[in-house]
């Protein structure tokens, strides 16, 4: 998507906002059940921005405490400031990556693998993230040309060795 770096940064931030880890692999059938159970709830959500982690907090290595947006809801053609607050239970190292899919309705706009630490560097943050509280704050412009409507996001974060860390389903209505 040309000229869409700001929107992609927002989507990546939403995707990594619930960055968490499971000590065990999640099977494809359990992952699919988790996704399919949440998608109807998310798309029916009245909030303009909603998200649901696919890994329970007790299994997570990152607990999301807050996601603050200003303006809330995000507005096309305006600057969006966001802040993510959470607690890291285990160090997040270089090589961590996020697989992300973004859809507009049923049309897939983006599907790709992003280096988590490279994306965080665009926000002025550096890996590794040590254990403890973490706050990431940034502002980004949402281009005015972005189509109004509902965008769905599915992301999965992995350790450098390929172990599933977490997944996140989200909806952004612009």
GUFI-386484 format. One record per residue (C-alpha): residue number from 0; x negated, y negated, z. Coordinates in Angstrom, 1 decimal, always signed. Each point is the difference from the previous one (the first is absolute). Layout:
SITE  num       x       y       z
SITE  NUM       X       Y       Z
...
END
This chain:
SITE  num       x       y       z
SITE    0    +0.0    +0.0    +0.0
SITE    1    -1.8    -3.2    -1.1
SITE    2    -0.3    -2.8    +2.5
SITE    3    +1.5    +2.1    +2.8
SITE    4    -2.9    +0.2    +2.4
SITE    5    +2.0    -1.9    +2.8
SITE    6    +3.0    +2.3    -0.3
SITE    7    -2.3    +3.0    +0.0
SITE    8    -1.8    -1.3    +3.1
SITE    9    +3.3    -0.4    +1.7
SITE   10    +1.1    +3.5    -0.9
SITE   11    -3.4    +1.4    +1.1
SITE   12    +0.4    -1.8    +3.3
SITE   13    +3.4    +1.5    +0.5
SITE   14    -1.3    +3.4    -1.0
SITE   15    -2.9    -0.1    +2.5
SITE   16    +2.0    -1.7    +2.7
SITE   17    +1.0    +3.3    +1.4
SITE   18    -3.5    +1.5    -0.5
SITE   19    +0.1    +3.1    +2.1
SITE   20    -1.5    +3.4    +0.2
SITE   21    +1.1    +3.6    +0.6
SITE   22    -2.4    +2.5    +1.4
SITE   23    +1.5    +2.6    -2.3
SITE   24    +0.8    +0.2    -3.7
SITE   25    +3.6    -0.7    -0.9
SITE   26    +1.4    +2.5    -2.4
SITE   27    +1.5    -1.2    -3.3
SITE   28    +3.5    +1.3    +0.9
SITE   29    +0.0    -1.8    +3.4
SITE   30    -1.4    -3.2    -1.7
SITE   31    +2.8    +0.2    -2.7
SITE   32    +2.7    +0.6    +2.6
SITE   33    -1.4    -3.0    +2.0
SITE   34    +0.1    -2.2    -3.1
SITE   35    +3.3    +1.1    -1.3
SITE   36    +1.6    -0.4    +3.4
SITE   37    -1.1    -3.7    +0.2
SITE   38    +0.5    -1.3    -3.6
SITE   39    +3.8    -0.3    +0.2
SITE   40    -0.3    -1.7    +3.4
SITE   41    -2.6    -2.4    -1.2
SITE   42    +1.7    -1.0    -3.2
SITE   43    +3.2    -0.6    +1.9
SITE   44    -1.7    -2.2    +2.6
SITE   45    +1.3    -3.5    +0.4
SITE   46    -3.4    -1.4    +0.9
SITE   47    -1.9    -1.5    -2.9
SITE   48    -3.2    +1.8    +1.2
SITE   49    +0.3    +3.4    +1.6
SITE   50    -2.4    +2.8    +0.5
SITE   51    -0.1    +3.4    +1.6
SITE   52    -3.1    +2.0    +0.9
SITE   53    +0.0    +3.7    -1.0
SITE   54    -2.2    +1.1    +2.9
SITE   55    +1.2    -0.2    +3.6
SITE   56    -1.7    -2.4    +2.3
SITE   57    -1.3    +2.8    +2.3
SITE   58    -1.9    +1.4    -3.0
SITE   59    -1.2    -3.4    -1.3
SITE   60    -3.5    -1.4    +0.4
SITE   61    +1.4    -3.5    -0.6
SITE   62    +3.1    -1.2    +1.8
SITE   63    +1.7    -3.0    -1.8
SITE   64    +1.1    -2.5    +2.7
SITE   65    +1.3    -2.8    -2.3
SITE   66    +0.2    -1.2    -3.6
SITE   67    +0.8    -3.7    -0.1
SITE   68    +0.9    -1.8    -3.3
SITE   69    +0.4    -3.7    -0.7
SITE   70    +2.3    -0.7    -1.7
SITE   71    +2.1    +3.0    +0.9
SITE   72    +1.3    +1.1    -2.4
SITE   73    -2.8    -0.6    -2.6
SITE   74    +0.9    -2.5    -2.7
SITE   75    -1.1    +0.2    -3.7
SITE   76    -2.2    -2.9    -0.9
SITE   77    -1.0    -0.8    +3.5
SITE   78    -2.9    +0.8    +2.3
SITE   79    +0.5    +2.9    +2.4
SITE   80    -1.9    +0.2    +3.3
SITE   81    -0.1    +3.4    +1.7
SITE   82    -1.4    +1.4    +3.1
SITE   83    -0.5    +3.6    +0.9
SITE   84    -0.6    +1.0    +3.6
SITE   85    -0.8    +3.5    +1.2
SITE   86    -2.2    +2.3    +2.0
SITE   87    -2.6    +2.2    -1.6
SITE   88    -0.6    +3.3    +1.9
SITE   89    -3.0    +1.2    -2.1
SITE   90    -2.5    -2.0    -2.1
SITE   91    +1.0    -0.6    -3.6
SITE   92    -3.0    +0.5    -2.2
SITE   93    -1.1    -0.9    -3.6
SITE   94    +1.3    +2.4    -2.5
SITE   95    +3.6    +0.0    +1.4
SITE   96    +2.5    -0.4    -2.9
SITE   97    +3.6    -0.7    -0.6
SITE   98    +2.1    +1.6    -2.8
SITE   99    +2.9    -2.4    -0.8
SITE  100    +3.0    +0.0    -2.3
SITE  101    +2.1    -3.1    -0.5
SITE  102    +3.4    +0.2    -1.8
SITE  103    +2.5    -2.6    -1.1
SITE  104    +3.2    +1.9    +0.1
SITE  105    -0.9    +3.2    -1.8
SITE  106    -2.8    -1.5    -2.0
SITE  107    -3.4    +0.8    +1.3
SITE  108    -2.1    -3.2    -0.2
SITE  109    -3.2    +1.2    +1.6
SITE  110    -1.6    +3.2    +1.1
SITE  111    -3.5    +0.2    +1.1
SITE  112    -2.7    +0.7    +2.5
SITE  113    -1.4    -2.9    +1.9
SITE  114    -3.1    -0.1    +2.2
SITE  115    +1.3    -1.1    +3.4
SITE  116    -3.1    -1.8    +1.1
SITE  117    -0.3    -1.8    -3.3
SITE  118    +3.6    -1.2    +0.3
SITE  119    -0.6    -1.1    +3.6
SITE  120    -3.1    -1.9    -1.2
SITE  121    +2.3    -2.1    -2.2
SITE  122    +1.8    -1.0    +3.2
SITE  123    -3.3    -1.0    +1.7
SITE  124    -0.3    +3.2    +2.1
SITE  125    -2.8    +2.5    +0.0
SITE  126    -0.2    +3.8    +0.6
SITE  127    -0.5    +1.8    +2.2
SITE  128    +3.0    -0.9    +2.2
SITE  129    -1.0    +0.8    +3.6
SITE  130    +2.4    +1.6    +2.5
SITE  131    +2.3    -2.5    +1.7
SITE  132    +2.3    -2.8    -1.0
SITE  133    -0.2    -1.4    -3.5
SITE  134    +1.6    -3.1    -1.5
SITE  135    -0.1    -0.7    -3.7
SITE  136    +1.5    -3.3    -1.2
SITE  137    +0.0    -1.4    -3.6
SITE  138    +1.9    -2.2    -2.3
SITE  139    +0.7    +0.8    -3.7
SITE  140    +2.0    -1.6    -2.7
SITE  141    +3.0    +2.0    -1.4
SITE  142    +0.1    -0.9    -3.6
SITE  143    +3.2    -1.6    -1.2
SITE  144    +0.2    +2.2    -3.0
SITE  145    +0.5    +3.1    +2.1
SITE  146    +3.4    +1.5    -0.8
SITE  147    +2.6    -0.4    +2.8
SITE  148    +1.3    +3.3    +1.3
SITE  149    -1.0    +3.0    +2.1
SITE  150    -3.5    +1.4    +0.0
SITE  151    -0.7    +3.3    +1.7
SITE  152    -3.4    +1.0    +1.2
SITE  153    -1.3    +3.4    +0.9
SITE  154    -3.6    +0.3    +1.3
SITE  155    -2.1    +2.7    +1.5
SITE  156    -3.3    -0.7    +1.8
SITE  157    -2.8    +2.5    +0.1
SITE  158    -3.3    +0.4    +1.7
SITE  159    -3.2    +0.2    -2.2
SITE  160    +0.2    +3.8    +0.2
SITE  161    +3.6    +0.0    -1.3
SITE  162    +1.9    +0.6    +3.2
SITE  163    +3.4    -1.7    +0.0
SITE  164    +0.0    -2.8    +2.4
SITE  165    +3.5    -1.4    -0.4
SITE  166    +2.7    -0.8    -2.5
SITE  167    +2.3    -3.0    -0.1
SITE  168    +3.2    -0.7    -1.9
SITE  169    +1.0    -3.6    -0.4
SITE  170    +2.5    -2.3    -1.7
SITE  171    -0.6    -3.6    -0.9
SITE  172    +2.9    -2.0    -1.4
SITE  173    -0.9    -3.2    -1.8
END
